[in-house]
Amino acid sequence: MQRREFNTTLAGIAGLGSLGLAGQAAAQGGPVEGRQYVRLNTPTTVTLPSPDKAVEVVEFFWYGCPACNAFEPALESWVKKLPADVAFRRVPVGFAVPHQTHQKLFYALEAMGQLEAMHRRVFAAIHLQQQRLLVDKDIAAWGKANGLDGDKLLSTMKSMGVDSKARQARALADGYKVDGVPAIGVQGRFYTSGTLAGTFDNVLAVTNFLIQRSRQKA
């Protein structure tokens, strides 16, 4: 999903993705800057959680985005195989009011210690159960149906801590020049997406390349 419309057909061609990038890599020696990824003119913020982490990878997403929902299983599998020196985190975008509502839902779940348990359930509610989760009563009802205190969820969404996290997320997305999701930022310097890489498999292959490039400080 973009400020411009995201090409959701990418989600249906994952099986061709790695082959497409492999062919490009053989012909060109790897992903090409300006084609499969871009380098930021001005590097943006990197937040490493501990000294043993060397490279930060950020996924920008929106719960309401069909492509983000389709990307999630492959992304989760990929994250489990990341090297120990790579720090991965998700950052919800805040392009407009609907995005900002889901952004605050994400950070409220995080603050309540429920993000890991509820992340995929939010996607399922929106994309499988046709719940938009954009107004208080619907969010509270969804929370209660999933074993949470609906009132506490709403109050946490409106807290100063969540508002601060949401503002930081919007600043980071601006720093990476994010104009569509899902997208991946690497080490505050590189950016790729389905639009650039061609398929979701390619996004992950390009990200692997950028992780290695970041280690080499190239």
C-alpha positions as CSV (number, residue, x, y, z in Angstrom):
1,M,0.0,0.0,0.0
2,Q,1.4,3.4,-1.0
3,R,0.6,7.0,-1.0
4,R,0.4,5.9,-4.6
5,E,-1.3,2.5,-4.9
6,F,0.9,-0.5,-4.2
7,N,1.0,-3.3,-6.8
8,T,-0.5,-6.1,-4.7
9,T,-0.1,-8.6,-7.5
10,L,3.5,-9.0,-6.3
11,A,2.2,-11.1,-3.5
12,G,1.1,-13.8,-6.0
13,I,4.4,-14.4,-7.7
14,A,6.7,-15.2,-4.8
15,G,7.7,-18.5,-6.4
16,L,9.3,-16.6,-9.3
17,G,11.0,-14.0,-7.2
18,S,14.2,-15.7,-6.3
19,L,14.7,-17.0,-9.8
20,G,14.3,-13.5,-11.2
21,L,16.8,-12.0,-8.9
22,A,19.2,-14.9,-9.3
23,G,19.2,-14.3,-13.1
24,Q,19.9,-10.6,-12.5
25,A,22.6,-11.4,-10.1
26,A,24.3,-13.7,-12.5
27,A,24.2,-11.1,-15.3
28,Q,25.0,-8.1,-13.2
29,G,27.0,-9.4,-10.2
30,G,24.2,-8.7,-7.7
31,P,21.3,-6.3,-7.0
32,V,21.9,-2.9,-8.8
33,E,21.7,0.4,-6.9
34,G,19.0,2.6,-8.4
35,R,17.1,-0.5,-9.6
36,Q,16.5,-3.1,-6.9
37,Y,17.4,-0.7,-4.1
38,V,18.4,2.9,-3.4
39,R,21.0,4.5,-1.2
40,L,19.9,7.4,0.9
41,N,21.5,10.7,0.1
42,T,21.4,11.5,3.8
43,P,21.7,8.6,6.2
44,T,19.0,8.3,8.8
45,T,18.8,7.1,12.4
46,V,20.0,3.6,13.4
47,T,19.0,2.2,16.8
48,L,20.9,-0.9,17.8
49,P,19.6,-2.6,21.0
50,S,22.9,-4.0,22.2
51,P,26.6,-3.9,21.5
52,D,26.5,-7.4,19.9
53,K,24.3,-6.1,17.1
54,A,26.0,-4.5,14.0
55,V,23.3,-4.0,11.4
56,E,19.7,-2.7,11.8
57,V,16.9,-3.9,9.5
58,V,13.6,-2.2,9.6
59,E,10.3,-3.3,8.0
60,F,7.9,-0.5,7.3
61,F,4.3,-1.7,7.2
62,W,0.6,-1.0,7.7
63,Y,-1.9,-3.4,9.2
64,G,-4.5,-2.4,6.6
65,C,-2.2,-3.1,3.7
66,P,-3.1,-6.4,1.8
67,A,0.5,-6.7,0.5
68,C,1.9,-6.4,4.0
69,N,-0.4,-9.1,5.2
70,A,0.7,-11.3,2.3
71,F,4.4,-10.6,3.0
72,E,4.2,-11.5,6.7
73,P,4.6,-15.3,6.5
74,A,7.7,-15.1,4.3
75,L,9.1,-12.2,6.5
76,E,8.6,-14.1,9.7
77,S,10.4,-17.2,8.3
78,W,13.3,-15.0,7.1
79,V,13.6,-13.2,10.4
80,K,14.1,-16.5,12.3
81,K,17.2,-17.2,10.2
82,L,18.9,-13.8,10.6
83,P,22.5,-13.8,11.7
84,A,23.1,-12.9,15.4
85,D,24.6,-9.5,14.6
86,V,21.4,-8.3,12.8
87,A,18.8,-6.4,14.7
88,F,15.3,-6.5,13.1
89,R,12.3,-4.4,14.0
90,R,8.9,-3.5,12.6
91,V,7.9,0.1,12.2
92,P,4.3,1.0,11.3
93,V,3.9,3.9,9.0
94,G,1.7,6.9,9.7
95,F,0.9,8.4,6.2
96,A,-2.7,9.4,7.2
97,V,-5.2,9.1,9.9
98,P,-6.1,5.3,9.3
99,H,-2.4,4.5,9.3
100,Q,-1.8,6.5,12.5
101,T,-4.6,4.6,14.2
102,H,-3.1,1.3,13.5
103,Q,0.3,2.7,14.3
104,K,-0.9,3.5,17.8
105,L,-2.5,0.1,18.1
106,F,0.9,-1.5,17.3
107,Y,2.7,0.5,20.0
108,A,-0.1,0.0,22.5
109,L,0.2,-3.8,22.1
110,E,3.9,-3.4,22.5
111,A,3.6,-1.4,25.7
112,M,1.1,-4.0,27.1
113,G,3.5,-6.8,26.3
114,Q,1.1,-8.3,23.9
115,L,2.6,-7.5,20.5
116,E,4.1,-10.9,19.8
117,A,0.8,-12.7,20.6
118,M,-1.4,-10.2,18.8
119,H,0.5,-9.0,15.8
120,R,-0.8,-11.7,13.4
121,R,-4.2,-11.5,15.0
122,V,-4.5,-7.9,14.0
123,F,-3.7,-8.8,10.4
124,A,-6.3,-11.6,10.5
125,A,-9.0,-9.4,11.9
126,I,-8.6,-6.9,9.1
127,H,-7.9,-9.1,6.2
128,L,-9.8,-12.3,7.0
129,Q,-12.6,-11.1,9.3
130,Q,-13.2,-7.8,7.6
131,Q,-12.8,-5.7,10.7
132,R,-11.3,-2.3,9.9
133,L,-10.2,-1.5,13.5
134,L,-10.3,2.2,12.9
135,V,-12.7,3.4,15.7
136,D,-12.6,3.0,19.4
137,K,-15.5,0.7,19.9
138,D,-14.3,-1.7,17.3
139,I,-10.8,-1.7,18.6
140,A,-12.0,-2.3,22.2
141,A,-14.3,-5.1,21.0
142,W,-11.5,-6.7,19.1
143,G,-9.3,-6.5,22.2
144,K,-11.9,-8.0,24.5
145,A,-12.5,-10.9,22.0
146,N,-8.8,-11.6,22.1
147,G,-8.5,-11.7,25.8
148,L,-7.4,-8.1,26.4
149,D,-8.8,-5.3,28.5
150,G,-10.4,-3.2,25.8
151,D,-10.5,-0.1,27.8
152,K,-6.9,-0.4,28.8
153,L,-6.0,-1.0,25.1
154,L,-7.7,2.3,24.2
155,S,-6.2,4.3,27.0
156,T,-2.7,2.9,26.2
157,M,-3.2,3.9,22.5
158,K,-3.9,7.5,23.7
159,S,-1.0,7.6,26.1
160,M,2.0,10.0,25.8
161,G,4.4,7.0,25.5
162,V,2.6,5.6,22.5
163,D,2.3,9.0,20.9
164,S,6.0,9.5,21.3
165,K,6.7,6.1,19.7
166,A,4.4,7.0,16.8
167,R,6.0,10.3,16.2
168,Q,9.5,8.6,16.2
169,A,8.2,6.0,13.7
170,R,6.9,8.8,11.3
171,A,10.3,10.5,11.6
172,L,12.1,7.4,10.7
173,A,9.8,6.7,7.7
174,D,10.4,10.2,6.6
175,G,14.2,9.7,6.9
176,Y,14.0,6.6,4.7
177,K,11.8,8.4,2.2
178,V,9.2,5.7,2.5
179,D,6.3,6.2,0.1
180,G,4.8,2.7,0.1
181,V,4.7,-0.5,2.2
182,P,5.9,-3.1,2.7
183,A,9.4,-1.8,2.5
184,I,12.8,-2.5,4.1
185,G,15.4,-0.1,5.4
186,V,18.9,-1.3,6.2
187,Q,21.4,0.5,8.5
188,G,19.9,3.9,7.9
189,R,21.5,4.0,4.5
190,F,19.6,1.6,2.1
191,Y,16.0,1.1,1.1
192,T,14.2,-1.6,-0.9
193,S,10.6,-2.6,-1.5
194,G,8.4,-4.8,-3.7
195,T,8.1,-2.0,-6.2
196,L,11.9,-1.8,-6.5
197,A,12.9,-5.4,-6.2
198,G,10.0,-6.9,-8.2
199,T,8.7,-9.5,-5.8
200,F,8.6,-10.2,-2.1
201,D,11.2,-13.0,-2.5
202,N,13.4,-10.5,-4.2
203,V,12.9,-8.0,-1.4
204,L,14.4,-10.4,1.1
205,A,17.2,-11.4,-1.3
206,V,18.1,-7.7,-1.8
207,T,17.9,-7.2,2.0
208,N,20.4,-10.0,2.5
209,F,22.7,-8.3,0.0
210,L,22.4,-5.0,1.8
211,I,23.1,-6.5,5.2
212,Q,26.4,-7.9,3.9
213,R,27.1,-4.6,2.2
214,S,26.5,-2.7,5.5
215,R,28.9,-5.0,7.3
216,Q,31.5,-4.0,4.8
217,K,30.6,-0.4,5.2
218,A,30.4,-0.1,1.4
